């Protein structure tokens, strides 16, 4: 998460019966993902104390609960206003139910991805608002309480330009909008100093014009308010004063009668400069509200109410009109938004070319041919083609079992939703079908259903008014919201999507009509309180990680760019690591490429490391525990599938603690290195050696090489990066103090043995380390980099001067092939760890000298790949840029991102003055 406000507390309020436990889990998941910043002391989902407490009552209750929790954490025994002095508190109101998302407007998913996020997750409106408020809107504000509605899409510039110097009181945030839009919304009337005079809701044309600025726009109420610490303290103090105590859970527990308050028209309006006490108090509906307004006037009137109208900001209220909702999910957001919408977000689509521009797919798995027209949206669906979805459609919450019913069914301008419903303790699935142009609350005589008049709908289907509404229901209340259209249970048969889809095809409605009438049906109004938010959020997570498993397969098997670590982190945070491990095991065991299998094993190591949650020690460490030896042996022998199975079986024994998880991760990285080593062994095919005359016994062959400076592209030459993504580097061969600082010399000797000596810094200095190898057993530790003479031992093996392992003793090999043994001297003037490519260049020098002393010769390109092979046998690993400096000059090299990967190099032409530069 980018730098912004570090919140002391974040409180998410919801209506009574709104699934507070599920919302708490969502907040905790965001905290674990790092989406709430580093600091929040308190993260709390809070249920309103009353069903109709209102946004003002919900705000007062949230301030009280936050202050109470912070007071307790500070060691206080009572609620202390001091807890608010330096606190930064964010209160988010989820508000009313939403026709197009069972989890409400806050959790309406947006067609966006956040590639820079530490953990991959769906982007909800709540996440968008959190980003906007935390990283933009609130930056620079003093301590206090921010209150934000979640019923709108809000975009503000990266630097909103709000002046907080010397701020006191309360500030409302406004966005510029048209006067036409303001006719159905709230606007602020402010003076030239930005102090609010009044709040006008659905005002007359004259009233709205009074609020307009020089450019003709008006400051729209966008649901965001800031209370300074002192104002928040005064608001908190009212929670003990009747009748405002009834807005809080304490009032509920004390038996106070319920009261409803608005945040803007009861609390904020009390501070508007154009209000008089008499007008304000009289504006309350009943006696209890008037009494509450009187208390608020006394408590808050002294605080100035200012407005910050942010240029270039945008505000889009999430209405109950399907056309508006579809438009908001298919049009690009404002240029000031921190989000970028995409056609497919967190989805796997088999045939993406069938999705027209202007359509939107979020959190879906679309298998086969699924054609989606422009202006249509699919969210949280697993569908199998062939399917054709026309324009103007919204499909949500449909499972793969729904696909047969949809095949061959014409869909155009409809909203088709699958819902998780709980009837007491009975969970069930219910499907609803409406038209894009339908109005939920207009009387049936004036409205439509499925975009046609109710009269025509009754005629087509045979359904009667009495099937939908009771006889005593008033005509004005007979609307789509109250129509019992949607089958829930049937006495003898299972219900499915086809039990609402038949409404679109009345020509075959006879049997379906009887079945529909026999079912127990509910209206949308009756379904709303039964929606199971926990089940819906759980189903969305299941689908997210199911498509995530497909993503893992596509990325790995398709050798695609992009890190899987954000998805891995989310899978661990949300308990889906076992499914992800199974997918990675499958990829590793079935891939026909060692490089792909190696990458899959590296991902498994990441999963295990994430499961340790930062405990258990460092990820780097030894990986040679005997318990893993059998699996490693299978991998070394080329049995990748068998090795992966044994690794998975052994992994189960190492899952019980962070320390074991980290050690298991190290061994998976060790397994990965085995496969990378095997992949790099393909470099041998680029090594060409030609026979030449064998030098005389005792004749020294000496090779001296320059050091290497890396100018650009470092590490892109190193497997597996260079295999998966390709690489390109530029380096230059340099002299040090006017000479080539790295070298080796080799001669044949009469004794059938290998004499190895490191001379330190000069070609003719005293030997710092001497070693004599007379048996093959003396070469066994060639693959242990810190063993004495390991590099030289590996060089003898890689040049095939010595066959290892072999049944033939070392003495016999040397005498039969060369008539004796070899003596090798090496030196380097460079300090250990200089970063100038010493070890790789030294390996190249040794191999060049060994080849020549053994009657062979290899060109520079062959030596470069021979060193790559040697470093894998040595187990140090490495790329191909260091050994490029075996030749003088400035070099540019690249590899194509494939396996095997021949590094292609060329000498770059430089000005003469550059070549004379001294190091």
Secondary structure, DSSP 8 states (H G I E B T S, - for coil): --S----SEEEEEE-TTS-HHHHHHHHHHHHHHTTT-S--SEEEEEE-SSTT-HHHHHHHHHHHHHHHHHHHHTT-SS--GGGGSS-EEEEEE--S-BTTBTT-GGG-B-SB--TTSSS----BHHHHHHHHIIIIITTT--SEEEEEESSEEEE--SS-----TT--SEEEEEEEE-HHHHTTSEEEEE-TTSBEEEEEES--HHHHHHTB-TTS-EEEEEEEEEEEHHHHHHHHHGGGSTTGGGGSHHHHHTT-------IIIIIGGGG-TT--HHHHHHTSSSHHHHHHHHHHHHHHTTS-EEEEEETT-EEEE--S-HHHHHHHHHS---TT-S--B-SEES-EETTGGGB-TT-EEES-EEES-EEE-TT-EEES-EEESSEEE-TT-EEES--GGGHHHHTT--B-SEEEEEEEEEETTEEEEEEEEEETT--SSS-GGG-EETTEEHHHHHHHH---HHHHS-TTS-GGG-SGGG---EEEE-SSS---THHHHGGG-GGGHHHHHHHHHHSEEE-HHHHHTTB-HHHHHHHHHHHHHHHHHHHHHHHHHTT-SS-SHHHHHHHHHTT-HHHHHHHHHHHHHH-S-HHHHHHHHHHHHHHHHHHTTT-SS-S-S----GGGHHHHHHHHTT-HHHHHHHHHHHHGGG-SSHHHHHHHHHHHHHHHHHHHHHHHGGGGGG--EEE-----TT--EEEEE-EEEEEE-TTTTSTTHHHHH-EEEEEEEE-BTTB--EEEEEEEESSSSEEEEE-TTSTTS--SEEEEE-SGGGGGGGG-TTSTTHHHHHHHHHTTSS-SS-SS-HHHHHHHHHSSEEEEEEEE-S-TT-SS-HHHHHHHHHHHHHHHHTTEEE-HHHHHHHHHHHHHHHT----SSGGGGGSSSEEEEEE-SSSS---EEEEE---HHHHT---
